[in-house]
Amino acid sequence: MDVPVRNIDDLRGEILRLKGLELEQSIAIGQRFKSPTAVFSTLLSLFPRSTNASGTKSTTFFEQDILGLISRFVLPLILNKTLFRNSNFIIKTLVGIVSQKASHFISEESVLALWEKVKTLFEVKEKKSKNPEKNTIPPLSESF
């Protein structure tokens, strides 16, 4: 409503403009809900997409690397078969949901970084003596 309404003619003109705008918007909404796929995509746009480990929005299920995809199925299965063997249905469902969400943080980079950390813990460190000449025999000594 850019122009203020001062008389009846202005009011009638504004009503006609708003009816035209309503017709325009109803056509746009009708096209938006024309096919089942359009309805489905509209409904999906209501829910925000989850973020992955790097903080960016993931758009598809298959955008994860192969290790992330495998962990989506293997992690709940292993947890429910080992740690939560005698748990009830609700606990197993919650474990499945939480492990599905946690699988987004499992990627090849995170597994390789964890492997490097574990590997450095078990590496044999060479002991360096403070005085390297202490354990050696002097060159002109007569010790046999």
CNS distance restraints for C-alpha pairs under 8 A (distance, minus, plus):
assign (resid   1 and name CA) (resid  14 and name CA) 7.93 0.50 0.50
assign (resid   5 and name CA) (resid  10 and name CA) 5.26 0.50 0.50
assign (resid   5 and name CA) (resid  11 and name CA) 5.81 0.50 0.50
assign (resid   5 and name CA) (resid  14 and name CA) 7.99 0.50 0.50
assign (resid   6 and name CA) (resid  10 and name CA) 6.38 0.50 0.50
assign (resid   6 and name CA) (resid  11 and name CA) 7.70 0.50 0.50
assign (resid   7 and name CA) (resid  11 and name CA) 6.49 0.50 0.50
assign (resid   8 and name CA) (resid  12 and name CA) 6.20 0.50 0.50
assign (resid   9 and name CA) (resid  13 and name CA) 6.14 0.50 0.50
assign (resid  10 and name CA) (resid  14 and name CA) 6.15 0.50 0.50
assign (resid  11 and name CA) (resid  15 and name CA) 6.19 0.50 0.50
assign (resid  12 and name CA) (resid  16 and name CA) 6.26 0.50 0.50
assign (resid  13 and name CA) (resid  17 and name CA) 6.21 0.50 0.50
assign (resid  14 and name CA) (resid  18 and name CA) 6.13 0.50 0.50
assign (resid  15 and name CA) (resid  19 and name CA) 6.16 0.50 0.50
assign (resid  16 and name CA) (resid  20 and name CA) 6.23 0.50 0.50
assign (resid  17 and name CA) (resid  21 and name CA) 6.23 0.50 0.50
assign (resid  18 and name CA) (resid  22 and name CA) 6.05 0.50 0.50
assign (resid  19 and name CA) (resid  23 and name CA) 6.22 0.50 0.50
assign (resid  20 and name CA) (resid  24 and name CA) 6.19 0.50 0.50
assign (resid  21 and name CA) (resid  25 and name CA) 6.18 0.50 0.50
assign (resid  22 and name CA) (resid  26 and name CA) 6.07 0.50 0.50
assign (resid  23 and name CA) (resid  27 and name CA) 6.29 0.50 0.50
assign (resid  24 and name CA) (resid  28 and name CA) 6.46 0.50 0.50
assign (resid  25 and name CA) (resid  29 and name CA) 6.18 0.50 0.50
assign (resid  26 and name CA) (resid  30 and name CA) 6.00 0.50 0.50
assign (resid  27 and name CA) (resid  31 and name CA) 6.27 0.50 0.50
assign (resid  28 and name CA) (resid  32 and name CA) 6.28 0.50 0.50
assign (resid  29 and name CA) (resid  33 and name CA) 6.41 0.50 0.50
assign (resid  30 and name CA) (resid  34 and name CA) 5.92 0.50 0.50
assign (resid  32 and name CA) (resid  38 and name CA) 6.11 0.50 0.50
assign (resid  32 and name CA) (resid  39 and name CA) 7.17 0.50 0.50
assign (resid  32 and name CA) (resid  42 and name CA) 7.80 0.50 0.50
assign (resid  33 and name CA) (resid  38 and name CA) 5.61 0.50 0.50
assign (resid  33 and name CA) (resid  39 and name CA) 5.09 0.50 0.50
assign (resid  33 and name CA) (resid  42 and name CA) 7.98 0.50 0.50
assign (resid  34 and name CA) (resid  38 and name CA) 6.58 0.50 0.50
assign (resid  34 and name CA) (resid  39 and name CA) 7.41 0.50 0.50
assign (resid  35 and name CA) (resid  39 and name CA) 6.45 0.50 0.50
assign (resid  36 and name CA) (resid  40 and name CA) 6.13 0.50 0.50
assign (resid  37 and name CA) (resid  41 and name CA) 6.06 0.50 0.50
assign (resid  38 and name CA) (resid  42 and name CA) 6.07 0.50 0.50
assign (resid  39 and name CA) (resid  43 and name CA) 6.23 0.50 0.50
assign (resid  40 and name CA) (resid  44 and name CA) 6.17 0.50 0.50
assign (resid  41 and name CA) (resid  45 and name CA) 6.13 0.50 0.50
assign (resid  42 and name CA) (resid  46 and name CA) 6.94 0.50 0.50
assign (resid  43 and name CA) (resid  47 and name CA) 7.62 0.50 0.50
assign (resid  49 and name CA) (resid  57 and name CA) 6.38 0.50 0.50
assign (resid  49 and name CA) (resid  58 and name CA) 6.82 0.50 0.50
assign (resid  49 and name CA) (resid  59 and name CA) 7.07 0.50 0.50
assign (resid  50 and name CA) (resid  57 and name CA) 6.12 0.50 0.50
assign (resid  50 and name CA) (resid  58 and name CA) 6.50 0.50 0.50
assign (resid  51 and name CA) (resid  55 and name CA) 5.49 0.50 0.50
assign (resid  51 and name CA) (resid  56 and name CA) 5.47 0.50 0.50
assign (resid  51 and name CA) (resid  57 and name CA) 4.51 0.50 0.50
assign (resid  51 and name CA) (resid  58 and name CA) 5.81 0.50 0.50
assign (resid  52 and name CA) (resid  56 and name CA) 5.97 0.50 0.50
assign (resid  52 and name CA) (resid  57 and name CA) 6.36 0.50 0.50
assign (resid  52 and name CA) (resid  58 and name CA) 6.09 0.50 0.50
assign (resid  52 and name CA) (resid 104 and name CA) 5.61 0.50 0.50
assign (resid  52 and name CA) (resid 105 and name CA) 6.59 0.50 0.50
assign (resid  53 and name CA) (resid 104 and name CA) 6.31 0.50 0.50
assign (resid  53 and name CA) (resid 105 and name CA) 4.88 0.50 0.50
assign (resid  53 and name CA) (resid 106 and name CA) 7.84 0.50 0.50
assign (resid  58 and name CA) (resid  63 and name CA) 6.81 0.50 0.50
assign (resid  59 and name CA) (resid  63 and name CA) 7.11 0.50 0.50
assign (resid  62 and name CA) (resid  69 and name CA) 7.46 0.50 0.50
assign (resid  64 and name CA) (resid  68 and name CA) 5.67 0.50 0.50
assign (resid  64 and name CA) (resid  69 and name CA) 6.32 0.50 0.50
assign (resid  64 and name CA) (resid 104 and name CA) 7.67 0.50 0.50
assign (resid  64 and name CA) (resid 107 and name CA) 7.59 0.50 0.50
assign (resid  65 and name CA) (resid  69 and name CA) 6.46 0.50 0.50
assign (resid  65 and name CA) (resid 107 and name CA) 6.49 0.50 0.50
assign (resid  65 and name CA) (resid 108 and name CA) 7.10 0.50 0.50
assign (resid  66 and name CA) (resid  70 and name CA) 6.17 0.50 0.50
assign (resid  67 and name CA) (resid  71 and name CA) 6.08 0.50 0.50
assign (resid  67 and name CA) (resid 106 and name CA) 7.23 0.50 0.50
assign (resid  67 and name CA) (resid 107 and name CA) 5.90 0.50 0.50
assign (resid  67 and name CA) (resid 108 and name CA) 6.17 0.50 0.50
assign (resid  68 and name CA) (resid  72 and name CA) 6.34 0.50 0.50
assign (resid  68 and name CA) (resid 103 and name CA) 5.94 0.50 0.50
assign (resid  68 and name CA) (resid 104 and name CA) 6.40 0.50 0.50
assign (resid  68 and name CA) (resid 105 and name CA) 7.81 0.50 0.50
assign (resid  68 and name CA) (resid 106 and name CA) 5.47 0.50 0.50
assign (resid  68 and name CA) (resid 107 and name CA) 5.26 0.50 0.50
assign (resid  68 and name CA) (resid 108 and name CA) 7.62 0.50 0.50
assign (resid  69 and name CA) (resid  73 and name CA) 7.20 0.50 0.50
assign (resid  69 and name CA) (resid 103 and name CA) 7.83 0.50 0.50
assign (resid  70 and name CA) (resid  74 and name CA) 6.00 0.50 0.50
assign (resid  71 and name CA) (resid  75 and name CA) 5.19 0.50 0.50
assign (resid  71 and name CA) (resid 103 and name CA) 5.72 0.50 0.50
assign (resid  71 and name CA) (resid 106 and name CA) 7.30 0.50 0.50
assign (resid  72 and name CA) (resid  76 and name CA) 7.23 0.50 0.50
assign (resid  72 and name CA) (resid  99 and name CA) 7.21 0.50 0.50
assign (resid  72 and name CA) (resid 100 and name CA) 5.30 0.50 0.50
assign (resid  72 and name CA) (resid 103 and name CA) 5.37 0.50 0.50
assign (resid  72 and name CA) (resid 104 and name CA) 7.97 0.50 0.50
assign (resid  73 and name CA) (resid  77 and name CA) 6.52 0.50 0.50
assign (resid  73 and name CA) (resid 100 and name CA) 7.76 0.50 0.50
assign (resid  74 and name CA) (resid  78 and name CA) 6.02 0.50 0.50
assign (resid  75 and name CA) (resid  79 and name CA) 6.14 0.50 0.50
assign (resid  75 and name CA) (resid  99 and name CA) 6.35 0.50 0.50
assign (resid  75 and name CA) (resid 100 and name CA) 7.84 0.50 0.50
assign (resid  75 and name CA) (resid 103 and name CA) 7.69 0.50 0.50
assign (resid  76 and name CA) (resid  80 and name CA) 5.98 0.50 0.50
assign (resid  76 and name CA) (resid  95 and name CA) 6.63 0.50 0.50
assign (resid  76 and name CA) (resid  96 and name CA) 4.97 0.50 0.50
assign (resid  76 and name CA) (resid  99 and name CA) 5.74 0.50 0.50
assign (resid  76 and name CA) (resid 100 and name CA) 7.21 0.50 0.50
assign (resid  77 and name CA) (resid  81 and name CA) 6.11 0.50 0.50
assign (resid  77 and name CA) (resid  96 and name CA) 7.96 0.50 0.50
assign (resid  78 and name CA) (resid  82 and name CA) 6.00 0.50 0.50
assign (resid  79 and name CA) (resid  83 and name CA) 5.43 0.50 0.50
assign (resid  79 and name CA) (resid  84 and name CA) 6.21 0.50 0.50
assign (resid  79 and name CA) (resid  95 and name CA) 7.57 0.50 0.50
assign (resid  80 and name CA) (resid  84 and name CA) 4.79 0.50 0.50
assign (resid  80 and name CA) (resid  85 and name CA) 5.69 0.50 0.50
assign (resid  80 and name CA) (resid  92 and name CA) 6.19 0.50 0.50
assign (resid  80 and name CA) (resid  95 and name CA) 7.45 0.50 0.50
assign (resid  80 and name CA) (resid  96 and name CA) 7.96 0.50 0.50
assign (resid  81 and name CA) (resid  85 and name CA) 5.14 0.50 0.50
assign (resid  84 and name CA) (resid  91 and name CA) 7.93 0.50 0.50
assign (resid  84 and name CA) (resid  92 and name CA) 6.97 0.50 0.50
assign (resid  87 and name CA) (resid  91 and name CA) 6.14 0.50 0.50
assign (resid  87 and name CA) (resid  92 and name CA) 6.60 0.50 0.50
assign (resid  88 and name CA) (resid  92 and name CA) 6.40 0.50 0.50
assign (resid  89 and name CA) (resid  93 and name CA) 6.10 0.50 0.50
assign (resid  90 and name CA) (resid  94 and name CA) 6.19 0.50 0.50
assign (resid  91 and name CA) (resid  95 and name CA) 6.11 0.50 0.50
assign (resid  92 and name CA) (resid  96 and name CA) 6.12 0.50 0.50
assign (resid  93 and name CA) (resid  97 and name CA) 6.26 0.50 0.50
assign (resid  94 and name CA) (resid  98 and name CA) 6.08 0.50 0.50
assign (resid  95 and name CA) (resid  99 and name CA) 5.91 0.50 0.50
assign (resid  96 and name CA) (resid 100 and name CA) 6.05 0.50 0.50
assign (resid  97 and name CA) (resid 101 and name CA) 6.40 0.50 0.50
assign (resid  98 and name CA) (resid 102 and name CA) 6.10 0.50 0.50
assign (resid  99 and name CA) (resid 103 and name CA) 6.01 0.50 0.50
assign (resid 100 and name CA) (resid 104 and name CA) 7.35 0.50 0.50
assign (resid 101 and name CA) (resid 105 and name CA) 7.94 0.50 0.50
assign (resid 102 and name CA) (resid 106 and name CA) 7.13 0.50 0.50
assign (resid 105 and name CA) (resid 110 and name CA) 7.77 0.50 0.50
assign (resid 106 and name CA) (resid 110 and name CA) 6.18 0.50 0.50
assign (resid 106 and name CA) (resid 111 and name CA) 6.93 0.50 0.50
assign (resid 107 and name CA) (resid 111 and name CA) 6.26 0.50 0.50
assign (resid 108 and name CA) (resid 112 and name CA) 6.03 0.50 0.50
assign (resid 109 and name CA) (resid 113 and name CA) 6.07 0.50 0.50
assign (resid 110 and name CA) (resid 114 and name CA) 6.16 0.50 0.50
assign (resid 111 and name CA) (resid 115 and name CA) 6.08 0.50 0.50
assign (resid 112 and name CA) (resid 116 and name CA) 6.18 0.50 0.50
assign (resid 113 and name CA) (resid 117 and name CA) 6.36 0.50 0.50
assign (resid 114 and name CA) (resid 118 and name CA) 6.26 0.50 0.50
assign (resid 115 and name CA) (resid 119 and name CA) 5.98 0.50 0.50
assign (resid 116 and name CA) (resid 120 and name CA) 6.15 0.50 0.50
assign (resid 117 and name CA) (resid 121 and name CA) 6.47 0.50 0.50
assign (resid 118 and name CA) (resid 122 and name CA) 6.64 0.50 0.50
assign (resid 119 and name CA) (resid 123 and name CA) 6.18 0.50 0.50
assign (resid 128 and name CA) (resid 132 and name CA) 7.83 0.50 0.50
assign (resid 132 and name CA) (resid 136 and name CA) 7.57 0.50 0.50
assign (resid 133 and name CA) (resid 137 and name CA) 7.99 0.50 0.50
assign (resid 137 and name CA) (resid 141 and name CA) 7.22 0.50 0.50
